[in-house]
Amino acid sequence: MGRRRKLLVVANRGPVSYARSPVGERIVLRGGGGLVTALRSLVAHHDVTWIASAMSDEDRAVAGEHGGDGFEETARDGSRYRLRLVAHDPAAYDRYYNVVANPTLWFLQHYMWGLPYAPDLDLGLHSAWFNGYLPVNEAFAAAVAAELERDPGAAVFLHDYHLYLAPGLIRERRPDAVMTHFIHIPWPQSDYWYVLPEHLRRAVHEGLLANDIVGFHTARWKRNFLRTCEELLGAEVDYRAGAVTYAGRRTVVTSHPIGIDPLEFDELKDSPAVLEQERQIVEGRPEFLIVRVDRTDPSKNVIRGFRAFALCLDMHPDLRGRVVLLALLDPSRQDIPEYSEYLGAIQREARAVNDRFQTEGWTPIDLQIADNFAQSVAAYKQYDVLLVNAVFDGLNLVSKEAPLVNGRGGVLVLSENAGAHEELGDWALTVNPVDVYGQAQALYEALTMPAEERHRRLEATRSHVRTHDLAAWIEAQLDDLDRVLAQSR
């Protein structure tokens, strides 16, 4: 990891959250989400202060006990770090998260609207922007400025779509701050940004260009960002250097696809919890197992995946009774209407396919809705085909985690709109996520692929994932920061 650095990690979620046990004692829970997992290792190697939202009642109590200031916390491996929890007005946070960040920015950045019907950007969105998204970003900016007052030499490492306004607000308070901002989701082409009213789309881009560095997972998202800066703001863009000059400031734009920690999965795959889940899968598995592991998010394209599987069974009746699609889905953002409706639609589609095809002793779709990571890892080990057919995805870590531990020469069927396709496409079967027939064909090709070819593809994928791991991704971010720091000095 090279030399130790002073870093302010700024993200909506923290590495831990707080709750009360049944007997009333305060307990510390590991923070959820892929971002927290990805950044945990920073704490072990650098002097980290992590700034995050106080999300639970107990988080807010902890923040209050420290007067909103940072405090010492200990990671699982014993590493010490500072945590600063930012307590927001609950109504403002609800508008920020459940009106602007997820149903608006997330939907826009994953191309999830059918524009003749949605969205209707009414007064509610404008109100949520100014009375939710802006004040929450202002609270983050104030917390960052306070930490920079305490330690002016720290670099600021911001994350994701929750905090697009924060860099500009930090820059107003601390013109000398060194900031990098990594965006973990897709960046759509400029025409799609015209869905947002002009002042909102400008604010997003201007906020990001207050950073020294803006990072993406793929060259595709980076290219789209450079173009939107040029077209929406009239910024000066140097495509060769990957840099944007706007309002007298130069921002470097980079692409580094995130990796996983291979050691973590090497240990996980043989853990008692995973072995027990694997035993259950092996006991009930048919000749062929297709696996998908996703959140119940409309961008994950679960329903078309089920329809493609049904079409595959239609076109190839010889597969009936011999193959099961095991769908392990983590319920996601159920307080947002579009998500709860999508979960209901997933359940209805699975039932329709099963009602049509099932026979005594064979149910084609095994749908399980739960947050059970041990079961997911067990399924990773057992799949013959892994289906990742996202409509759009910033990267998709399942496509990297599963091949690493698979023991059956499993074939990856991968959407061309998943960021991981830029790296893994040569060894996967590529699908268009809206082409149900194409996905049905790919499933059949994967199920009938010769063993030698299956293993060749799997080994190449595995080798790439081991080499381009999480540590390499973090190192690339920090190398970019070092270059900017050297230039600023």
GISUL-V771573 format. One record per residue. N is the residue number from 1. RES is the residue in one letter. PHI is phi in radians with two decimals (none if undefined). PSI is psi as a letter, one per 40 degrees, with the letter a starting at -180 (none if undefined). BURIAL is 1 if it has 9 or more other ideal C-beta (glycine too) atoms within 8 Angstrom, else 0. Layout:
{{N,RES,PHI,PSI,BURIAL} {N,RES,PHI,PSI,BURIAL}}
This chain:
{{1,M,none,e,0} {2,G,1.24,a,0} {3,R,-1.33,i,0} {4,R,-1.28,h,0} {5,R,-2.17,i,1} {6,K,-1.65,h,1} {7,L,-2.23,h,1} {8,L,-1.82,h,1} {9,V,-1.53,h,1} {10,V,-2.14,h,1} {11,A,-2.65,i,1} {12,N,-1.03,d,1} {13,R,-1.68,i,1} {14,G,-1.70,i,1} {15,P,-1.26,e,1} {16,V,-2.43,i,1} {17,S,-2.34,i,1} {18,Y,-2.04,i,1} {19,A,-2.64,a,1} {20,R,-1.98,h,0} {21,S,-1.32,i,0} {22,P,-0.98,d,0} {23,V,-1.65,e,0} {24,G,1.60,e,0} {25,E,-1.47,i,0} {26,R,-1.26,h,1} {27,I,-2.16,i,0} {28,V,-1.88,h,0} {29,L,-1.90,i,0} {30,R,-1.18,h,0} {31,G,-1.12,i,1} {32,G,-1.59,i,0} {33,G,1.67,i,0} {34,G,-1.16,d,0} {35,L,-1.09,d,1} {36,V,-1.06,d,1} {37,T,-1.04,d,0} {38,A,-1.12,d,1} {39,L,-1.66,e,1} {40,R,-0.97,d,1} {41,S,-1.19,e,1} {42,L,-1.01,d,1} {43,V,-1.08,d,1} {44,A,-1.26,d,0} {45,H,-1.94,e,0} {46,H,-2.43,i,1} {47,D,-1.48,g,1} {48,V,-1.88,h,1} {49,T,-1.95,h,1} {50,W,-1.83,h,1} {51,I,-1.88,h,1} {52,A,-2.56,i,1} {53,S,-1.26,i,1} {54,A,-1.39,h,1} {55,M,-1.71,d,0} {56,S,-1.70,i,1} {57,D,-1.02,d,0} {58,E,-1.22,d,1} {59,D,-0.99,d,1} {60,R,-1.16,d,1} {61,A,-1.12,d,1} {62,V,-1.09,d,1} {63,A,-1.04,d,1} {64,G,-1.11,d,1} {65,E,-1.10,d,0} {66,H,-1.79,e,1} {67,G,1.06,f,0} {68,G,1.37,e,1} {69,D,-1.50,i,0} {70,G,-1.33,i,1} {71,F,-2.56,i,1} {72,E,-1.32,h,0} {73,E,-2.41,i,1} {74,T,-2.12,h,0} {75,A,-1.34,i,1} {76,R,-0.99,d,0} {77,D,-1.48,e,0} {78,G,1.62,e,0} {79,S,-1.18,i,0} {80,R,-1.63,i,0} {81,Y,-2.63,i,1} {82,R,-1.70,i,1} {83,L,-2.15,h,1} {84,R,-2.17,h,1} {85,L,-1.68,h,1} {86,V,-1.73,h,1} {87,A,-1.55,h,1} {88,H,-1.87,i,1} {89,D,-1.05,h,0} {90,P,-0.98,d,0} {91,A,-1.18,d,0} {92,A,-1.15,d,1} {93,Y,-1.14,d,1} {94,D,-1.06,d,1} {95,R,-1.15,d,1} {96,Y,-1.03,d,1} {97,Y,-1.53,d,1} {98,N,-1.67,e,1} {99,V,-2.06,d,1} {100,V,-1.61,d,1} {101,A,-1.10,d,1} {102,N,-1.58,d,1} {103,P,-1.29,e,1} {104,T,-1.89,c,1} {105,L,-1.15,d,1} {106,W,-1.06,d,1} {107,F,-1.08,d,1} {108,L,-1.08,d,1} {109,Q,-1.31,e,1} {110,H,-1.88,e,1} {111,Y,0.92,f,1} {112,M,-1.66,e,1} {113,W,-1.75,h,1} {114,G,-1.57,h,0} {115,L,-1.05,d,0} {116,P,-1.10,d,0} {117,Y,-2.04,d,0} {118,A,-2.72,i,0} {119,P,-1.62,i,1} {120,D,-1.83,h,0} {121,L,-1.50,g,1} {122,D,-1.61,a,0} {123,L,-1.01,d,0} {124,G,-0.99,d,0} {125,L,-1.18,d,1} {126,H,-1.05,d,1} {127,S,-1.12,d,1} {128,A,-1.13,d,1} {129,W,-1.11,d,1} {130,F,-1.42,d,0} {131,N,-1.94,e,1} {132,G,-2.43,c,1} {133,Y,-1.10,d,1} {134,L,-1.15,d,1} {135,P,-1.10,d,1} {136,V,-1.16,d,1} {137,N,-1.11,d,1} {138,E,-1.12,d,1} {139,A,-1.15,d,1} {140,F,-1.10,d,1} {141,A,-1.08,d,1} {142,A,-1.11,d,1} {143,A,-1.14,d,1} {144,V,-1.11,d,1} {145,A,-1.06,d,1} {146,A,-1.12,d,1} {147,E,-1.21,d,1} {148,L,-1.22,d,1} {149,E,-1.08,d,0} {150,R,-1.25,d,0} {151,D,-2.50,g,0} {152,P,-1.09,e,0} {153,G,-1.46,e,0} {154,A,-1.34,i,1} {155,A,-1.63,i,1} {156,V,-1.77,h,1} {157,F,-2.07,g,1} {158,L,-1.55,i,1} {159,H,-2.39,h,1} {160,D,1.34,a,1} {161,Y,-1.39,e,1} {162,H,-1.27,e,1} {163,L,-2.22,f,1} {164,Y,-1.16,d,1} {165,L,-1.54,d,1} {166,A,-1.00,d,1} {167,P,-1.01,d,1} {168,G,-1.13,d,1} {169,L,-1.23,d,1} {170,I,-1.17,d,1} {171,R,-1.04,d,1} {172,E,-1.08,d,0} {173,R,-1.45,d,0} {174,R,-2.31,g,1} {175,P,-1.01,d,0} {176,D,-1.60,e,0} {177,A,-1.08,i,1} {178,V,-1.79,h,1} {179,M,-2.28,h,1} {180,T,-2.22,i,1} {181,H,-2.34,h,1} {182,F,-1.80,h,1} {183,I,-1.90,h,1} {184,H,-1.61,e,1} {185,I,-2.10,i,1} {186,P,-1.10,i,1} {187,W,-2.00,h,1} {188,P,-1.31,i,1} {189,Q,-1.20,i,0} {190,S,-1.05,d,1} {191,D,-1.00,d,0} {192,Y,-1.23,d,1} {193,W,-1.14,d,1} {194,Y,-1.22,e,0} {195,V,-1.08,d,1} {196,L,-1.32,i,1} {197,P,-0.95,i,0} {198,E,-0.98,d,0} {199,H,-1.15,d,0} {200,L,-1.32,d,1} {201,R,-1.16,d,1} {202,R,-1.14,d,1} {203,A,-1.05,d,1} {204,V,-1.06,d,1} {205,H,-1.23,d,1} {206,E,-1.15,d,1} {207,G,-1.06,d,1} {208,L,-1.17,d,1} {209,L,-1.34,e,1} {210,A,-1.37,e,1} {211,N,-1.36,i,1} {212,D,-1.38,d,1} {213,I,-2.38,h,1} {214,V,-2.13,h,1} {215,G,-2.03,i,1} {216,F,-2.31,i,1} {217,H,-1.34,d,1} {218,T,-2.34,i,1} {219,A,-1.09,d,0} {220,R,-1.12,d,0} {221,W,-1.17,d,1} {222,K,-1.06,d,1} {223,R,-1.06,d,1} {224,N,-1.08,d,1} {225,F,-1.13,d,1} {226,L,-1.01,d,1} {227,R,-1.18,d,1} {228,T,-1.17,d,1} {229,C,-1.09,d,1} {230,E,-1.20,d,1} {231,E,-1.43,d,0} {232,L,-1.48,d,1} {233,L,-1.92,e,1} {234,G,1.22,f,0} {235,A,-1.22,i,1} {236,E,-1.52,h,0} {237,V,-2.07,h,1} {238,D,-1.83,g,1} {239,Y,-1.15,d,0} {240,R,-1.15,d,0} {241,A,-1.44,e,0} {242,G,1.14,f,1} {243,A,-2.47,i,1} {244,V,-2.14,h,1} {245,T,-1.95,h,1} {246,Y,-2.65,h,1} {247,A,0.92,f,0} {248,G,1.35,e,0} {249,R,-2.16,i,0} {250,R,-1.85,h,0} {251,T,-2.07,h,1} {252,V,-1.53,h,1} {253,V,-2.02,h,1} {254,T,-2.17,i,1} {255,S,-2.36,h,1} {256,H,-2.46,h,1} {257,P,-1.20,h,1} {258,I,-1.19,i,1} {259,G,-1.97,a,1} {260,I,-2.06,i,1} {261,D,-1.69,h,1} {262,P,-1.03,d,1} {263,L,-1.08,d,0} {264,E,-1.03,d,0} {265,F,-1.35,d,1} {266,D,-1.05,d,1} {267,E,-1.35,d,0} {268,L,-1.03,d,1} {269,K,-1.13,d,1} {270,D,-1.89,e,0} {271,S,-1.29,i,1} {272,P,-0.96,d,0} {273,A,-1.11,d,0} {274,V,-1.23,d,1} {275,L,-1.10,d,1} {276,E,-1.17,d,1} {277,Q,-1.12,d,1} {278,E,-1.15,d,1} {279,R,-1.01,d,0} {280,Q,-1.16,d,1} {281,I,-1.14,d,1} {282,V,-1.10,d,0} {283,E,-1.03,d,0} {284,G,-1.81,e,0} {285,R,-1.37,i,0} {286,P,-1.50,a,1} {287,E,-1.08,d,0} {288,F,-2.16,i,1} {289,L,-2.20,h,1} {290,I,-1.70,h,1} {291,V,-2.15,i,1} {292,R,-2.33,h,1} {293,V,-2.23,h,1} {294,D,-2.64,i,1} {295,R,-1.46,i,0} {296,T,-1.47,g,1} {297,D,-1.89,h,1} {298,P,-0.96,d,1} {299,S,-1.19,e,1} {300,K,-1.38,e,1} {301,N,1.19,f,1} {302,V,-1.12,d,1} {303,I,-1.12,d,1} {304,R,-1.10,d,1} {305,G,-1.08,d,1} {306,F,-1.12,d,1} {307,R,-1.17,d,1} {308,A,-1.13,d,1} {309,F,-1.10,d,1} {310,A,-1.09,d,1} {311,L,-1.13,d,1} {312,C,-1.06,d,1} {313,L,-1.17,d,1} {314,D,-1.12,d,0} {315,M,-1.32,d,0} {316,H,-2.30,g,0} {317,P,-1.00,d,0} {318,D,-1.11,e,0} {319,L,-1.42,e,1} {320,R,-1.09,h,1} {321,G,1.49,e,0} {322,R,-1.89,e,0} {323,V,-2.39,i,1} {324,V,-2.24,i,1} {325,L,-1.70,h,1} {326,L,-1.64,h,1} {327,A,-1.89,h,1} {328,L,-1.80,h,1} {329,L,-2.09,h,1} {330,D,-1.62,h,1} {331,P,-1.10,h,1} {332,S,-2.15,h,0} {333,R,0.84,f,0} {334,Q,-1.25,e,0} {335,D,-1.50,e,0} {336,I,-1.77,h,1} {337,P,-0.93,d,0} {338,E,-1.06,d,1} {339,Y,-1.35,d,1} {340,S,-1.18,d,1} {341,E,-1.14,d,0} {342,Y,-1.16,d,1} {343,L,-1.07,d,1} {344,G,-1.07,d,0} {345,A,-1.16,d,1} {346,I,-1.04,d,1} {347,Q,-1.12,d,1} {348,R,-1.14,d,0} {349,E,-1.14,d,1} {350,A,-1.06,d,1} {351,R,-1.12,d,0} {352,A,-1.09,d,0} {353,V,-1.13,d,1} {354,N,-1.14,d,1} {355,D,-1.04,d,0} {356,R,-1.34,d,0} {357,F,-1.90,d,1} {358,Q,-1.11,i,0} {359,T,-2.28,i,0} {360,E,-0.98,h,0} {361,G,1.51,e,0} {362,W,-2.48,h,1} {363,T,-2.04,h,0} {364,P,-1.12,d,1} {365,I,-1.92,h,1} {366,D,-1.79,g,0} {367,L,-1.69,h,1} {368,Q,-2.23,h,1} {369,I,-1.89,h,1} {370,A,-2.94,i,0} {371,D,-1.72,g,0} {372,N,-2.40,g,1} {373,F,-1.17,d,0} {374,A,-1.06,d,1} {375,Q,-1.13,d,1} {376,S,-1.08,d,1} {377,V,-1.13,d,1} {378,A,-1.09,d,1} {379,A,-1.17,d,1} {380,Y,-0.96,d,1} {381,K,-1.23,d,1} {382,Q,-1.88,e,1} {383,Y,-1.26,i,1} {384,D,-1.64,d,1} {385,V,-2.37,h,1} {386,L,-1.89,h,1} {387,L,-1.79,h,1} {388,V,-2.21,g,1} {389,N,-2.06,f,1} {390,A,-0.87,i,1} {391,V,-1.03,d,1} {392,F,-2.56,i,1} {393,D,-2.62,h,1} {394,G,-0.98,d,1} {395,L,-2.46,c,1} {396,N,1.70,g,1} {397,L,-1.36,d,1} {398,V,-0.99,d,1} {399,S,-1.16,e,1} {400,K,-1.78,d,1} {401,E,-1.16,d,1} {402,A,-1.12,d,1} {403,P,-1.05,d,1} {404,L,-1.06,d,1} {405,V,-1.93,e,1} {406,N,-1.18,h,1} {407,G,-2.00,e,0} {408,R,-2.20,e,0} {409,G,1.08,f,1} {410,G,-1.14,i,1} {411,V,-1.81,h,1} {412,L,-1.63,h,1} {413,V,-1.78,h,1} {414,L,-2.24,h,1} {415,S,-1.09,h,1} {416,E,-1.20,e,1} {417,N,-1.76,e,1} {418,A,-1.51,h,1} {419,G,-0.96,d,1} {420,A,-1.08,e,1} {421,H,-1.08,d,1} {422,E,-1.04,d,1} {423,E,-1.62,d,0} {424,L,-1.80,e,1} {425,G,-1.00,d,1} {426,D,-1.12,d,0} {427,W,-1.97,e,1} {428,A,-1.81,i,1} {429,L,-1.63,h,1} {430,T,-1.42,h,1} {431,V,-2.25,i,1} {432,N,-1.45,h,0} {433,P,-1.18,e,1} {434,V,-1.75,e,0} {435,D,-1.61,g,0} {436,V,-1.13,d,1} {437,Y,-1.09,d,0} {438,G,-1.06,d,1} {439,Q,-1.21,d,1} {440,A,-1.07,d,1} {441,Q,-1.10,d,1} {442,A,-1.13,d,1} {443,L,-1.05,d,1} {444,Y,-1.17,d,1} {445,E,-1.06,d,1} {446,A,-1.15,d,1} {447,L,-1.18,d,1} {448,T,-1.89,e,0} {449,M,-1.17,h,1} {450,P,-1.03,i,0} {451,A,-0.98,d,0} {452,E,-1.06,d,0} {453,E,-1.20,d,0} {454,R,-1.03,d,1} {455,H,-1.21,d,1} {456,R,-1.05,d,0} {457,R,-1.13,d,1} {458,L,-1.13,d,1} {459,E,-1.13,d,0} {460,A,-1.13,d,1} {461,T,-1.08,d,1} {462,R,-1.07,d,1} {463,S,-1.08,d,0} {464,H,-1.12,d,1} {465,V,-1.14,d,1} {466,R,-1.18,d,1} {467,T,-1.29,d,0} {468,H,-1.69,g,1} {469,D,-1.65,a,1} {470,L,-1.09,d,1} {471,A,-1.06,d,1} {472,A,-1.14,d,1} {473,W,-1.12,d,1} {474,I,-1.11,d,1} {475,E,-1.07,d,1} {476,A,-1.10,d,1} {477,Q,-1.06,d,1} {478,L,-1.24,d,1} {479,D,-1.10,d,0} {480,D,-1.03,d,1} {481,L,-1.05,d,1} {482,D,-1.03,d,0} {483,R,-1.11,d,1} {484,V,-1.14,d,1} {485,L,-1.07,d,1} {486,A,-1.07,d,0} {487,Q,-1.18,d,0} {488,S,-1.20,d,0} {489,R,-1.35,none,0}}
